Amino acid sequence: MKVQIQKITPKTLFKIVFAGYLLGGMHFTMHHPGGYGLYLPFNTVGWMFISALIGIGFWQIAISEKIIFTRFHIFCWIGFGLMCLPLLYQNNENSGLALHRFLGLGGGFLLYLSFQQFHFNSKDRHWFLYIILAGILIQTFYGVAQHFLHLESWFGISVDRPFGVLMQKNVMATFLVTGAAISLFLLIDDDVIMQSNLKKRIVYLTPVLTSILYIPLNSRAGYLSFTIAIGLLLMLGNKKKKQVRTWIGLALIGLLIGSRTTDTISHHFALFCPTLNEQKKDSMKVTQYQLISLMGICLLGLTGFSPGLAAGADPTIVMKKMDVAPDAYPGRKKLMADLISRLGKSERGGKRTRNPLASQG
């Protein structure tokens, strides 16, 4: 037993603690009054793991007797020092209110320094990304259960949106977008992904489950970050067009599932939450069609043809089917008409047409 413990290197222990946090620690919760920072139980537990990771990084420094850092890390500490200057002002009586935020930022830089002390190769970096993706999937499973099974949250209260343990729609939405972006990046960058059934299942399961929750969360930050992140990553997918098409198709399926179930779930919670008014519902319906149309345009730009989504559809008819008044949201209606017309031009008579932009290169 002693021999096995001696074989555990700081690098191996660093991975174990990191996996323990992503797969368990970050999902811990208990009854709490709400708030932010260390008022939230999963943040408190998270900083326990982060402190351990920082300690392991300094242990590696003591063993190697050298500190590895980059120029970017130096600039980060310079910027951090400049941000701390207002704390020294004599007329800054409320500086203590922001002190914990500065401590959190400094702790993040120390964690980044700890990561730099280990020589992680490409395989190790992919391992970290898969662990992060697994942690996001765990939280996504709980969000999906909240959405479909009408479960009470772990805090003992009913919520009208699948917040998970994060209890804030923008935080949950951007958290899910991070998982979608990581899964698409691994699909493009990991050359051995098709040799592992487990990796393929994780990568292809992520876009479906995360996309189901975007529309119920109704987070504009989530919509915007999803469009930008996936749009930028699609520029890297020229070598794996078939796999990327499959990934986008799965994301579209998730969006459609989320859009179909939103009305039922909203009606369920409207019985308990009268503040869920009709205008809020209409806003969710219009936004969901915009998001699906944007995904179709991304697929059109990448592959040169449209999957047939909403091809030739009349935005007025679509909005009527979505129970939205024709005179509601005129700006969004104009945007929808433009998106639908772009998608409609890509298919004529059921035949696929090449993207003119793709043929100019």
MARKE-177453 format. One record per residue (C-alpha): residue number from 1; residue in one letter; x, y, z. Coordinates in steps of 0.5 Angstrom, whole numbers. Example, Ala and Ser with C-alpha at 12.3 -4.5 7.8 and 13.67 -1.06 7.14 Angstrom:
atom timi 1, torlo A, xx 25, yy -9, zz 16
atom timi 2, torlo S, xx 27, yy -2, zz 14
END
This chain:
atom timi 1, torlo M, xx 0, yy 0, zz 0
atom timi 2, torlo K, xx 6, yy 5, zz 2
atom timi 3, torlo V, xx 9, yy 3, zz -5
atom timi 4, torlo Q, xx 3, yy 5, zz -9
atom timi 5, torlo I, xx 2, yy 12, zz -5
atom timi 6, torlo Q, xx 9, yy 14, zz -7
atom timi 7, torlo K, xx 8, yy 12, zz -14
atom timi 8, torlo I, xx 2, yy 18, zz -14
atom timi 9, torlo T, xx 6, yy 24, zz -17
atom timi 10, torlo P, xx 3, yy 31, zz -17
atom timi 11, torlo K, xx 1, yy 31, zz -24
atom timi 12, torlo T, xx -3, yy 25, zz -23
atom timi 13, torlo L, xx -6, yy 28, zz -16
atom timi 14, torlo F, xx -8, yy 34, zz -20
atom timi 15, torlo K, xx -12, yy 30, zz -25
atom timi 16, torlo I, xx -15, yy 26, zz -19
atom timi 17, torlo V, xx -17, yy 33, zz -15
atom timi 18, torlo F, xx -20, yy 36, zz -22
atom timi 19, torlo A, xx -24, yy 30, zz -24
atom timi 20, torlo G, xx -27, yy 30, zz -17
atom timi 21, torlo Y, xx -29, yy 37, zz -17
atom timi 22, torlo L, xx -32, yy 37, zz -24
atom timi 23, torlo L, xx -36, yy 30, zz -23
atom timi 24, torlo G, xx -38, yy 31, zz -16
atom timi 25, torlo G, xx -36, yy 38, zz -12
atom timi 26, torlo M, xx -39, yy 43, zz -17
atom timi 27, torlo H, xx -46, yy 39, zz -16
atom timi 28, torlo F, xx -46, yy 40, zz -9
atom timi 29, torlo T, xx -52, yy 44, zz -6
atom timi 30, torlo M, xx -56, yy 45, zz 0
atom timi 31, torlo H, xx -61, yy 50, zz 3
atom timi 32, torlo H, xx -59, yy 57, zz 3
atom timi 33, torlo P, xx -62, yy 64, zz 2
atom timi 34, torlo G, xx -59, yy 65, zz -5
atom timi 35, torlo G, xx -54, yy 71, zz -7
atom timi 36, torlo Y, xx -47, yy 70, zz -10
atom timi 37, torlo G, xx -40, yy 68, zz -9
atom timi 38, torlo L, xx -39, yy 64, zz -3
atom timi 39, torlo Y, xx -46, yy 65, zz -1
atom timi 40, torlo L, xx -48, yy 59, zz -6
atom timi 41, torlo P, xx -46, yy 52, zz -3
atom timi 42, torlo F, xx -43, yy 49, zz -9
atom timi 43, torlo N, xx -38, yy 55, zz -10
atom timi 44, torlo T, xx -36, yy 54, zz -3
atom timi 45, torlo V, xx -34, yy 47, zz -4
atom timi 46, torlo G, xx -31, yy 49, zz -11
atom timi 47, torlo W, xx -26, yy 53, zz -7
atom timi 48, torlo M, xx -24, yy 47, zz -3
atom timi 49, torlo F, xx -22, yy 44, zz -9
atom timi 50, torlo I, xx -19, yy 50, zz -12
atom timi 51, torlo S, xx -15, yy 51, zz -6
atom timi 52, torlo A, xx -12, yy 44, zz -7
atom timi 53, torlo L, xx -11, yy 44, zz -14
atom timi 54, torlo I, xx -7, yy 51, zz -12
atom timi 55, torlo G, xx -3, yy 47, zz -7
atom timi 56, torlo I, xx -1, yy 41, zz -11
atom timi 57, torlo G, xx 1, yy 46, zz -16
atom timi 58, torlo F, xx 6, yy 49, zz -11
atom timi 59, torlo W, xx 8, yy 42, zz -9
atom timi 60, torlo Q, xx 10, yy 41, zz -16
atom timi 61, torlo I, xx 14, yy 48, zz -16
atom timi 62, torlo A, xx 18, yy 45, zz -10
atom timi 63, torlo I, xx 20, yy 39, zz -13
atom timi 64, torlo S, xx 22, yy 42, zz -20
atom timi 65, torlo E, xx 25, yy 48, zz -16
atom timi 66, torlo K, xx 23, yy 52, zz -22
atom timi 67, torlo I, xx 17, yy 57, zz -23
atom timi 68, torlo I, xx 14, yy 56, zz -30
atom timi 69, torlo F, xx 10, yy 62, zz -33
atom timi 70, torlo T, xx 8, yy 66, zz -39
atom timi 71, torlo R, xx 8, yy 73, zz -42
atom timi 72, torlo F, xx 1, yy 73, zz -42
atom timi 73, torlo H, xx 1, yy 71, zz -34
atom timi 74, torlo I, xx 5, yy 77, zz -33
atom timi 75, torlo F, xx 1, yy 81, zz -36
atom timi 76, torlo C, xx -5, yy 78, zz -32
atom timi 77, torlo W, xx -2, yy 80, zz -26
atom timi 78, torlo I, xx 0, yy 87, zz -28
atom timi 79, torlo G, xx -7, yy 88, zz -30
atom timi 80, torlo F, xx -10, yy 85, zz -23
atom timi 81, torlo G, xx -5, yy 90, zz -19
atom timi 82, torlo L, xx -8, yy 96, zz -23
atom timi 83, torlo M, xx -15, yy 94, zz -22
atom timi 84, torlo C, xx -13, yy 94, zz -14
atom timi 85, torlo L, xx -11, yy 101, zz -14
atom timi 86, torlo P, xx -17, yy 104, zz -12
atom timi 87, torlo L, xx -17, yy 100, zz -6
atom timi 88, torlo L, xx -12, yy 104, zz -4
atom timi 89, torlo Y, xx -16, yy 111, zz -5
atom timi 90, torlo Q, xx -18, yy 114, zz 2
atom timi 91, torlo N, xx -25, yy 116, zz 0
atom timi 92, torlo N, xx -26, yy 109, zz -2
atom timi 93, torlo E, xx -31, yy 107, zz 4
atom timi 94, torlo N, xx -34, yy 101, zz 0
atom timi 95, torlo S, xx -28, yy 98, zz -2
atom timi 96, torlo G, xx -29, yy 92, zz 2
atom timi 97, torlo L, xx -36, yy 90, zz -1
atom timi 98, torlo A, xx -31, yy 88, zz -7
atom timi 99, torlo L, xx -26, yy 85, zz -4
atom timi 100, torlo H, xx -28, yy 78, zz -4
atom timi 101, torlo R, xx -29, yy 79, zz -12
atom timi 102, torlo F, xx -21, yy 81, zz -12
atom timi 103, torlo L, xx -19, yy 75, zz -8
atom timi 104, torlo G, xx -23, yy 71, zz -13
atom timi 105, torlo L, xx -20, yy 74, zz -19
atom timi 106, torlo G, xx -13, yy 73, zz -15
atom timi 107, torlo G, xx -15, yy 66, zz -14
atom timi 108, torlo G, xx -16, yy 64, zz -21
atom timi 109, torlo F, xx -9, yy 67, zz -23
atom timi 110, torlo L, xx -6, yy 62, zz -18
atom timi 111, torlo L, xx -10, yy 56, zz -21
atom timi 112, torlo Y, xx -8, yy 58, zz -28
atom timi 113, torlo L, xx 0, yy 58, zz -25
atom timi 114, torlo S, xx -1, yy 52, zz -22
atom timi 115, torlo F, xx -4, yy 49, zz -29
atom timi 116, torlo Q, xx 3, yy 52, zz -32
atom timi 117, torlo Q, xx 7, yy 48, zz -28
atom timi 118, torlo F, xx 5, yy 41, zz -31
atom timi 119, torlo H, xx 7, yy 39, zz -38
atom timi 120, torlo F, xx 1, yy 37, zz -41
atom timi 121, torlo N, xx 1, yy 34, zz -48
atom timi 122, torlo S, xx -5, yy 34, zz -53
atom timi 123, torlo K, xx -8, yy 28, zz -50
atom timi 124, torlo D, xx -8, yy 31, zz -43
atom timi 125, torlo R, xx -11, yy 37, zz -45
atom timi 126, torlo H, xx -16, yy 33, zz -49
atom timi 127, torlo W, xx -17, yy 29, zz -42
atom timi 128, torlo F, xx -19, yy 35, zz -38
atom timi 129, torlo L, xx -24, yy 38, zz -44
atom timi 130, torlo Y, xx -27, yy 31, zz -43
atom timi 131, torlo I, xx -28, yy 31, zz -36
atom timi 132, torlo I, xx -31, yy 38, zz -36
atom timi 133, torlo L, xx -36, yy 36, zz -41
atom timi 134, torlo A, xx -38, yy 30, zz -37
atom timi 135, torlo G, xx -39, yy 35, zz -31
atom timi 136, torlo I, xx -43, yy 39, zz -36
atom timi 137, torlo L, xx -47, yy 33, zz -38
atom timi 138, torlo I, xx -49, yy 31, zz -30
atom timi 139, torlo Q, xx -52, yy 38, zz -29
atom timi 140, torlo T, xx -55, yy 38, zz -36
atom timi 141, torlo F, xx -59, yy 31, zz -34
atom timi 142, torlo Y, xx -61, yy 35, zz -28
atom timi 143, torlo G, xx -64, yy 41, zz -32
atom timi 144, torlo V, xx -67, yy 36, zz -37
atom timi 145, torlo A, xx -70, yy 32, zz -31
atom timi 146, torlo Q, xx -73, yy 39, zz -28
atom timi 147, torlo H, xx -76, yy 41, zz -35
atom timi 148, torlo F, xx -79, yy 34, zz -36
atom timi 149, torlo L, xx -81, yy 31, zz -30
atom timi 150, torlo H, xx -83, yy 37, zz -26
atom timi 151, torlo L, xx -79, yy 36, zz -20
atom timi 152, torlo E, xx -78, yy 41, zz -14
atom timi 153, torlo S, xx -71, yy 44, zz -14
atom timi 154, torlo W, xx -66, yy 41, zz -9
atom timi 155, torlo F, xx -67, yy 48, zz -5
atom timi 156, torlo G, xx -74, yy 45, zz -4
atom timi 157, torlo I, xx -78, yy 51, zz -8
atom timi 158, torlo S, xx -81, yy 50, zz -15
atom timi 159, torlo V, xx -78, yy 54, zz -21
atom timi 160, torlo D, xx -81, yy 55, zz -28
atom timi 161, torlo R, xx -74, yy 54, zz -31
atom timi 162, torlo P, xx -69, yy 49, zz -31
atom timi 163, torlo F, xx -64, yy 52, zz -27
atom timi 164, torlo G, xx -60, yy 46, zz -24
atom timi 165, torlo V, xx -56, yy 48, zz -18
atom timi 166, torlo L, xx -54, yy 55, zz -21
atom timi 167, torlo M, xx -61, yy 58, zz -20
atom timi 168, torlo Q, xx -60, yy 63, zz -25
atom timi 169, torlo K, xx -62, yy 63, zz -32
atom timi 170, torlo N, xx -56, yy 67, zz -35
atom timi 171, torlo V, xx -51, yy 62, zz -31
atom timi 172, torlo M, xx -54, yy 56, zz -33
atom timi 173, torlo A, xx -55, yy 58, zz -41
atom timi 174, torlo T, xx -48, yy 60, zz -41
atom timi 175, torlo F, xx -45, yy 54, zz -38
atom timi 176, torlo L, xx -49, yy 49, zz -43
atom timi 177, torlo V, xx -46, yy 53, zz -49
atom timi 178, torlo T, xx -39, yy 52, zz -46
atom timi 179, torlo G, xx -41, yy 44, zz -46
atom timi 180, torlo A, xx -44, yy 45, zz -53
atom timi 181, torlo A, xx -37, yy 49, zz -55
atom timi 182, torlo I, xx -33, yy 44, zz -52
atom timi 183, torlo S, xx -36, yy 38, zz -55
atom timi 184, torlo L, xx -36, yy 41, zz -62
atom timi 185, torlo F, xx -28, yy 43, zz -61
atom timi 186, torlo L, xx -27, yy 36, zz -59
atom timi 187, torlo L, xx -31, yy 33, zz -65
atom timi 188, torlo I, xx -26, yy 37, zz -70
atom timi 189, torlo D, xx -20, yy 37, zz -66
atom timi 190, torlo D, xx -19, yy 30, zz -63
atom timi 191, torlo D, xx -17, yy 25, zz -69
atom timi 192, torlo V, xx -18, yy 19, zz -65
atom timi 193, torlo I, xx -25, yy 21, zz -63
atom timi 194, torlo M, xx -28, yy 16, zz -67
atom timi 195, torlo Q, xx -24, yy 10, zz -64
atom timi 196, torlo S, xx -28, yy 11, zz -58
atom timi 197, torlo N, xx -35, yy 9, zz -57
atom timi 198, torlo L, xx -35, yy 13, zz -50
atom timi 199, torlo K, xx -32, yy 19, zz -53
atom timi 200, torlo K, xx -37, yy 19, zz -59
atom timi 201, torlo R, xx -43, yy 18, zz -54
atom timi 202, torlo I, xx -41, yy 24, zz -50
atom timi 203, torlo V, xx -39, yy 29, zz -56
atom timi 204, torlo Y, xx -46, yy 27, zz -60
atom timi 205, torlo L, xx -50, yy 27, zz -53
atom timi 206, torlo T, xx -48, yy 34, zz -51
atom timi 207, torlo P, xx -51, yy 38, zz -57
atom timi 208, torlo V, xx -58, yy 34, zz -56
atom timi 209, torlo L, xx -59, yy 35, zz -49
atom timi 210, torlo T, xx -56, yy 42, zz -48
atom timi 211, torlo S, xx -60, yy 45, zz -54
atom timi 212, torlo I, xx -67, yy 42, zz -51
atom timi 213, torlo L, xx -66, yy 47, zz -45
atom timi 214, torlo Y, xx -64, yy 54, zz -49
atom timi 215, torlo I, xx -71, yy 56, zz -50
atom timi 216, torlo P, xx -74, yy 54, zz -44
atom timi 217, torlo L, xx -69, yy 58, zz -40
atom timi 218, torlo N, xx -70, yy 64, zz -45
atom timi 219, torlo S, xx -63, yy 67, zz -44
atom timi 220, torlo R, xx -61, yy 72, zz -49
atom timi 221, torlo A, xx -54, yy 71, zz -46
atom timi 222, torlo G, xx -55, yy 64, zz -48
atom timi 223, torlo Y, xx -57, yy 65, zz -55
atom timi 224, torlo L, xx -52, yy 70, zz -57
atom timi 225, torlo S, xx -46, yy 66, zz -54
atom timi 226, torlo F, xx -49, yy 60, zz -57
atom timi 227, torlo T, xx -49, yy 63, zz -64
atom timi 228, torlo I, xx -42, yy 66, zz -63
atom timi 229, torlo A, xx -39, yy 60, zz -60
atom timi 230, torlo I, xx -41, yy 55, zz -65
atom timi 231, torlo G, xx -41, yy 60, zz -71
atom timi 232, torlo L, xx -33, yy 61, zz -70
atom timi 233, torlo L, xx -32, yy 54, zz -69
atom timi 234, torlo L, xx -35, yy 52, zz -75
atom timi 235, torlo M, xx -30, yy 55, zz -79
atom timi 236, torlo L, xx -25, yy 50, zz -76
atom timi 237, torlo G, xx -30, yy 44, zz -79
atom timi 238, torlo N, xx -27, yy 44, zz -86
atom timi 239, torlo K, xx -24, yy 37, zz -85
atom timi 240, torlo K, xx -30, yy 34, zz -82
atom timi 241, torlo K, xx -36, yy 36, zz -85
atom timi 242, torlo K, xx -40, yy 30, zz -84
atom timi 243, torlo Q, xx -39, yy 29, zz -77
atom timi 244, torlo V, xx -40, yy 37, zz -76
atom timi 245, torlo R, xx -47, yy 36, zz -80
atom timi 246, torlo T, xx -49, yy 31, zz -75
atom timi 247, torlo W, xx -47, yy 35, zz -69
atom timi 248, torlo I, xx -51, yy 41, zz -72
atom timi 249, torlo G, xx -57, yy 36, zz -74
atom timi 250, torlo L, xx -57, yy 34, zz -67
atom timi 251, torlo A, xx -57, yy 41, zz -64
atom timi 252, torlo L, xx -63, yy 42, zz -68
atom timi 253, torlo I, xx -67, yy 36, zz -66
atom timi 254, torlo G, xx -65, yy 39, zz -59
atom timi 255, torlo L, xx -68, yy 46, zz -60
atom timi 256, torlo L, xx -74, yy 43, zz -64
atom timi 257, torlo I, xx -75, yy 38, zz -57
atom timi 258, torlo G, xx -75, yy 44, zz -53
atom timi 259, torlo S, xx -79, yy 49, zz -57
atom timi 260, torlo R, xx -85, yy 43, zz -57
atom timi 261, torlo T, xx -85, yy 42, zz -50
atom timi 262, torlo T, xx -84, yy 50, zz -48
atom timi 263, torlo D, xx -91, yy 51, zz -48
atom timi 264, torlo T, xx -93, yy 45, zz -44
atom timi 265, torlo I, xx -88, yy 46, zz -39
atom timi 266, torlo S, xx -90, yy 54, zz -38
atom timi 267, torlo H, xx -98, yy 52, zz -38
atom timi 268, torlo H, xx -96, yy 48, zz -32
atom timi 269, torlo F, xx -92, yy 53, zz -28
atom timi 270, torlo A, xx -97, yy 58, zz -30
atom timi 271, torlo L, xx -102, yy 55, zz -25
atom timi 272, torlo F, xx -97, yy 56, zz -20
atom timi 273, torlo C, xx -94, yy 63, zz -22
atom timi 274, torlo P, xx -99, yy 68, zz -25
atom timi 275, torlo T, xx -93, yy 72, zz -27
atom timi 276, torlo L, xx -92, yy 68, zz -33
atom timi 277, torlo N, xx -96, yy 72, zz -38
atom timi 278, torlo E, xx -97, yy 72, zz -45
atom timi 279, torlo Q, xx -92, yy 77, zz -47
atom timi 280, torlo K, xx -87, yy 73, zz -44
atom timi 281, torlo K, xx -89, yy 66, zz -48
atom timi 282, torlo D, xx -89, yy 70, zz -54
atom timi 283, torlo S, xx -82, yy 73, zz -54
atom timi 284, torlo M, xx -80, yy 65, zz -52
atom timi 285, torlo K, xx -84, yy 63, zz -59
atom timi 286, torlo V, xx -81, yy 68, zz -63
atom timi 287, torlo T, xx -74, yy 67, zz -60
atom timi 288, torlo Q, xx -74, yy 60, zz -61
atom timi 289, torlo Y, xx -75, yy 61, zz -69
atom timi 290, torlo Q, xx -70, yy 66, zz -69
atom timi 291, torlo L, xx -65, yy 61, zz -66
atom timi 292, torlo I, xx -67, yy 55, zz -70
atom timi 293, torlo S, xx -66, yy 59, zz -77
atom timi 294, torlo L, xx -59, yy 62, zz -75
atom timi 295, torlo M, xx -57, yy 55, zz -74
atom timi 296, torlo G, xx -60, yy 53, zz -81
atom timi 297, torlo I, xx -56, yy 59, zz -84
atom timi 298, torlo C, xx -49, yy 56, zz -80
atom timi 299, torlo L, xx -50, yy 49, zz -83
atom timi 300, torlo L, xx -52, yy 53, zz -90
atom timi 301, torlo G, xx -45, yy 57, zz -90
atom timi 302, torlo L, xx -41, yy 50, zz -88
atom timi 303, torlo T, xx -44, yy 45, zz -92
atom timi 304, torlo G, xx -47, yy 49, zz -98
atom timi 305, torlo F, xx -54, yy 47, zz -98
atom timi 306, torlo S, xx -60, yy 48, zz -93
atom timi 307, torlo P, xx -63, yy 42, zz -89
atom timi 308, torlo G, xx -70, yy 44, zz -92
atom timi 309, torlo L, xx -71, yy 48, zz -85
atom timi 310, torlo A, xx -77, yy 53, zz -86
atom timi 311, torlo A, xx -75, yy 53, zz -94
atom timi 312, torlo G, xx -80, yy 58, zz -97
atom timi 313, torlo A, xx -84, yy 59, zz -91
atom timi 314, torlo D, xx -88, yy 65, zz -90
atom timi 315, torlo P, xx -86, yy 69, zz -83
atom timi 316, torlo T, xx -93, yy 71, zz -82
atom timi 317, torlo I, xx -96, yy 64, zz -83
atom timi 318, torlo V, xx -90, yy 62, zz -78
atom timi 319, torlo M, xx -92, yy 67, zz -73
atom timi 320, torlo K, xx -99, yy 65, zz -73
atom timi 321, torlo K, xx -98, yy 58, zz -72
atom timi 322, torlo M, xx -93, yy 60, zz -66
atom timi 323, torlo D, xx -100, yy 64, zz -63
atom timi 324, torlo V, xx -96, yy 70, zz -64
atom timi 325, torlo A, xx -100, yy 77, zz -66
atom timi 326, torlo P, xx -98, yy 79, zz -73
atom timi 327, torlo D, xx -97, yy 86, zz -71
atom timi 328, torlo A, xx -92, yy 84, zz -65
atom timi 329, torlo Y, xx -85, yy 84, zz -65
atom timi 330, torlo P, xx -84, yy 88, zz -72
atom timi 331, torlo G, xx -77, yy 88, zz -72
atom timi 332, torlo R, xx -76, yy 81, zz -70
atom timi 333, torlo K, xx -81, yy 79, zz -75
atom timi 334, torlo K, xx -77, yy 83, zz -81
atom timi 335, torlo L, xx -71, yy 79, zz -78
atom timi 336, torlo M, xx -74, yy 72, zz -79
atom timi 337, torlo A, xx -77, yy 74, zz -86
atom timi 338, torlo D, xx -69, yy 75, zz -88
atom timi 339, torlo L, xx -67, yy 69, zz -85
atom timi 340, torlo I, xx -73, yy 65, zz -88
atom timi 341, torlo S, xx -71, yy 68, zz -95
atom timi 342, torlo R, xx -64, yy 66, zz -94
atom timi 343, torlo L, xx -66, yy 59, zz -92
atom timi 344, torlo G, xx -71, yy 58, zz -98
atom timi 345, torlo K, xx -66, yy 60, zz -103
atom timi 346, torlo S, xx -62, yy 54, zz -102
atom timi 347, torlo E, xx -67, yy 49, zz -104
atom timi 348, torlo R, xx -71, yy 50, zz -110
atom timi 349, torlo G, xx -76, yy 44, zz -112
atom timi 350, torlo G, xx -73, yy 39, zz -107
atom timi 351, torlo K, xx -66, yy 40, zz -110
atom timi 352, torlo R, xx -60, yy 42, zz -106
atom timi 353, torlo T, xx -56, yy 48, zz -109
atom timi 354, torlo R, xx -49, yy 49, zz -108
atom timi 355, torlo N, xx -47, yy 55, zz -104
atom timi 356, torlo P, xx -45, yy 61, zz -108
atom timi 357, torlo L, xx -40, yy 63, zz -103
atom timi 358, torlo A, xx -37, yy 56, zz -102
atom timi 359, torlo S, xx -36, yy 56, zz -110
atom timi 360, torlo Q, xx -32, yy 63, zz -110
atom timi 361, torlo G, xx -25, yy 60, zz -107
END
